[in-house]
Amino acid sequence: MHRSAHTCAYKHRRTASAGARRVGAQGLTGTDAKGVPLRRSKRGWMWNHFYLLEEYTGTDMQYVGKLHSDGDRGDGSARYVLTGEGAGSLFRIDEKSGDIHATKRLDREEKAYYILRAKAVDRFTNEALEGESEFVIKIHDINDNEPRFTKDLYMARVPEMSDMGTSVIQVTATDADDSTYGNSAKVVYSILEGQPYFSVDAETGLVKTALPGMDRELKENYQVVIQAKDMGGQMGGLSGTTTVSITLSDVNDNPPRFTKSLYEFRVPETADLGATVGLLRALDADIGENAEMEYRIISSDGPGMFDVFTNKSTQEGVIVVRRPLDFERKRQYSLRVQVENVHLNPRFFAAAPFRDDATVKVQVEDVDEPPVFERPSYVMEVKEDAARSTVIGSVSASDPDALHNPVRYSIDRRTDMDRVFNVHAGNGSVFVLRELDREEAAWHNISIIATEFNAPRQMTRVPVFIRILDVNDNAPTFATNYETFVCENARANQRIQTVSASDPDNPIGGHRFVFSLAPEASGKANFSVRDNKDNTAWILTRRNSYLNLQRSVYLVPVVISDGEYPMLSSTNTLTVRVCTCDRDGNMQLCNAEALAARAGLSTGALVAILLCSIILLMIVVLFAALRRQRKKEPLIISKEDVRDNVVSYNDEGGGEEDTQAFDIGTLRNPEAIEESKQRRDIAPEPFYPPVRRPVPPPPPARDPGHGHNGDVREFISQRLQDNDGDPTAPPYDSLATYAYEGSGSVAESLSSLESVTTDGDQDYNYLSEWGPRFKKLADMYGADDSDRDS
């Protein structure tokens, strides 16, 4: 089988040594060197590749090539079959003629070649005329793709002041066309925008600086446009572009510069240490760490008075006070301040010095200051036996201002509440105001105030520490309260107690106590005292036995002296009790007093217990007396309770519903008095007859100019007799009030006592018309009337 095509129409035969497929008949041609007969095969036509142009724009199907088999006799019995990539869809074969056509426009960039297989079979028997053969259809490239950069925008940085030819960035463009065929994929780079500052290598795309000494402070950002063109840059080639944004990075090529050569500041003399005096400003055209500056004072007429440091956020120099200022001593200071970059670039040292200097003038302002003491504190000493008004020291303060105002001294009494000391207001002498006692307070810490006479608000305090020196003014005593006993079977010169002493004084060389028996007890002493020369002494017996029945308690006077000047001594009594002991000297039995002492109950403890018992007993008696006392309440609790028709009893009534407990008819006008009535809330006594009082005649008319005293007196007397003779009256004093206006008045009496004589004559229906507040009364009295009517 052979092939033909418009791109390559030649034939060639393949030999057996090439490993090609054998096609056709075989025949003998001779023998080989070993005598083996050789056969020569008749080969069919073989093929390798077809070539097809991409992007075909014709209207007809594109012709690829033709297949032909030697077994095709031309009678139409041979049929060609095509299989493989794109067979039937992209490529179509004529079964009779073997012509192959492409049905669609192909793109090499999508697929560069297709592998297919072909064979010839008998149309009628479907037997293969030849074996299946494989061939390749390659898509022939045309320049239909422009170069494309890997990025639409490149970002690059290069240090300013770089040398010419310094590499900046490399750009890359690719072409999808076939690089093995022609120049369709050969790319050449060129620069369209960015001259004369930058250049690009035509083959590698490396961008470089084209000018030396480019200054960031003049221009920082550059936009460079790079072109990539195929066909080796020739006419008709396709091209693509990209933009490179190049930024010049900063280097320290500019020194700092002060904005002024002379700075002037003012500061009060009372400024605190560390207070800000002023700010220095230096400018640097660089940025970032290249603009970081450091300030320092290189000279000053007041060394150490001021300091300067750098504010890291603003890069300003801050001048601060380092030592206290005094207007009276120095009023102006002159400083020389230098500023320098922190990060230096040795490359630019030769260009200019990277530092700058400026002069700073500081003017100290006068301020009215408080007095100043000569010392920050004072320490004074005084003996504890110093007399009052004894001067123990002095303080001194002065006004630091130019006026030198006089100073007045005083003690802050909050630090001397007991007023132990005082200070002279004029000269500052400190003297004793009260008696001192070192044993009570060894140190006194007071504050003395110095105040200007003309400016009381200007004051200063100074601490004064006063030490009280010891004087031997306390006699030694027993160190503790000793409870000593002696056995009845004790022997002479036997130790029964070791005593020691204490002294609140504090001598310089320490205490030295001397113990001895009181002289008045030496002649008839039962015990002796032995001084051990170590501030202790032994109490020794002077005879062999002691009888409890003869004497149960011995009092031993011991004299204790100190070794100070003046020497002080005291007589201390040691109580020794006589007890019964065993052979080893252990106490077995003492009298009651001795047992109490052994129990640890001293005389003071017993007195305290006794006092507590008496107080507790008094409380119990007082509480019992209060409970027995009964409180009597008055019949009328308050004067406001005395009103018309009211008799107050200390009896519990029946409440609002009880209207039958008391009859107020007896309190009516005496002219309408009926017979005395019994109380309706209790049963009457049968053996007490009711008392009937005659009605007196009407009194004669009196002069209107005089009061009706007689009429009222008669009325009260009659009521008093009625109550005195009433057997149903309460068994205690009661108060009855009457509202009687007398007779003879032109307007008659306005009291309700003359209205009616009984409750039944009174009409209470009008209460229902007075509103909801009187509803209860209306129900009570209205109900009673209804009951009586029915």
Stockholm file with secondary structure:
# STOCKHOLM 1.0

chainA/1-790         MHRSAHTCAYKHRRTASAGARRVGAQGLTGTDAKGVPLRRSKRGWMWNHFYLLEEYTGTDMQYVGKLHSDGDRGDGSARYVLTGEGAGSLFRIDEKSGDIHATKRLDREEKAYYILRAKAVDRFTNEALEGESEFVIKIHDINDNEPRFTKDLYMARVPEMSDMGTSVIQVTATDADDSTYGNSAKVVYSILEGQPYFSVDAETGLVKTALPGMDRELKENYQVVIQAKDMGGQMGGLSGTTTVSITLSDVNDNPPRFTKSLYEFRVPETADLGATVGLLRALDADIGENAEMEYRIISSDGPGMFDVFTNKSTQEGVIVVRRPLDFERKRQYSLRVQVENVHLNPRFFAAAPFRDDATVKVQVEDVDEPPVFERPSYVMEVKEDAARSTVIGSVSASDPDALHNPVRYSIDRRTDMDRVFNVHAGNGSVFVLRELDREEAAWHNISIIATEFNAPRQMTRVPVFIRILDVNDNAPTFATNYETFVCENARANQRIQTVSASDPDNPIGGHRFVFSLAPEASGKANFSVRDNKDNTAWILTRRNSYLNLQRSVYLVPVVISDGEYPMLSSTNTLTVRVCTCDRDGNMQLCNAEALAARAGLSTGALVAILLCSIILLMIVVLFAALRRQRKKEPLIISKEDVRDNVVSYNDEGGGEEDTQAFDIGTLRNPEAIEESKQRRDIAPEPFYPPVRRPVPPPPPARDPGHGHNGDVREFISQRLQDNDGDPTAPPYDSLATYAYEGSGSVAESLSSLESVTTDGDQDYNYLSEWGPRFKKLADMYGADDSDRDS
#=GR chainA/1-790 SS CEEECSSCCCCCCCCGGGTCCCCSCEEEEEECTTSCEEEEECCCCCCCEEEEESSCCCSSCEEEEEEECTTCCSSSCEEEEEEETTBTTTEEECTTTCEEEECSCCCTTTCSEEEEEEEEEETTTCCBSSCCEEEEEEEECCSCCCCEESCSEEEEEEETTCCTTCEEEECCEECCSCTTSTTTTCCEEEEEECTTTEEECTTTCEEEECSSCCCTTTCCEEEEEEEEESGGGCTTCCEEEEEEEEEEECCSCSCCEESCSEEEEEEETTCCTTCEEEEEEEECSSCGGGGCEEEEEEEESSTTSEEEEEETTTTEEEEEECSCCCTTTCSEEEEEEEEEESSCCGGGTTTCCSEEEEEEEEEEECCCCCCEESSSCEEEEEETTCCTTCEEEECCEECCSTTCCCEEEEECGGGCTTCCEEECTTTCEEEECSCCCTTTCSEEEEEEEEEESSCTTCEEEEEEEEEEECCCCCCCEESSCCCEEEETTCCTTCEEEEEEEECSCCCTTCCCEEEEECGGGSTTCSEEEEECSSSEEEEEESSSCCCTTTCSEEEEEEEEEESSSSCCEEEEEEEEEEEEECTTSCEEECCHHHHHHHTTCCHHHHHHHHHHHHHHHHHHHHHHHHHHCCCCCCSSSCGGGCCTTCBCCSSCCCCTTCCSSCCGGGGSCGGGCCSCCCCTTSCCCTTSCCCCCCCCCCCCCCCTTSCCHHHHHHHHHHHHHHHHHCTTSCSSCCCBCCCCCCSCCTTCCCSGGGTCSSGGGCCCGGGGGSCGGGHHHHHHHHHHHHHHHC
#=GC SS_cons         CEEECSSCCCCCCCCGGGTCCCCSCEEEEEECTTSCEEEEECCCCCCCEEEEESSCCCSSCEEEEEEECTTCCSSSCEEEEEEETTBTTTEEECTTTCEEEECSCCCTTTCSEEEEEEEEEETTTCCBSSCCEEEEEEEECCSCCCCEESCSEEEEEEETTCCTTCEEEECCEECCSCTTSTTTTCCEEEEEECTTTEEECTTTCEEEECSSCCCTTTCCEEEEEEEEESGGGCTTCCEEEEEEEEEEECCSCSCCEESCSEEEEEEETTCCTTCEEEEEEEECSSCGGGGCEEEEEEEESSTTSEEEEEETTTTEEEEEECSCCCTTTCSEEEEEEEEEESSCCGGGTTTCCSEEEEEEEEEEECCCCCCEESSSCEEEEEETTCCTTCEEEECCEECCSTTCCCEEEEECGGGCTTCCEEECTTTCEEEECSCCCTTTCSEEEEEEEEEESSCTTCEEEEEEEEEEECCCCCCCEESSCCCEEEETTCCTTCEEEEEEEECSCCCTTCCCEEEEECGGGSTTCSEEEEECSSSEEEEEESSSCCCTTTCSEEEEEEEEEESSSSCCEEEEEEEEEEEEECTTSCEEECCHHHHHHHTTCCHHHHHHHHHHHHHHHHHHHHHHHHHHCCCCCCSSSCGGGCCTTCBCCSSCCCCTTCCSSCCGGGGSCGGGCCSCCCCTTSCCCTTSCCCCCCCCCCCCCCCTTSCCHHHHHHHHHHHHHHHHHCTTSCSSCCCBCCCCCCSCCTTCCCSGGGTCSSGGGCCCGGGGGSCGGGHHHHHHHHHHHHHHHC
//
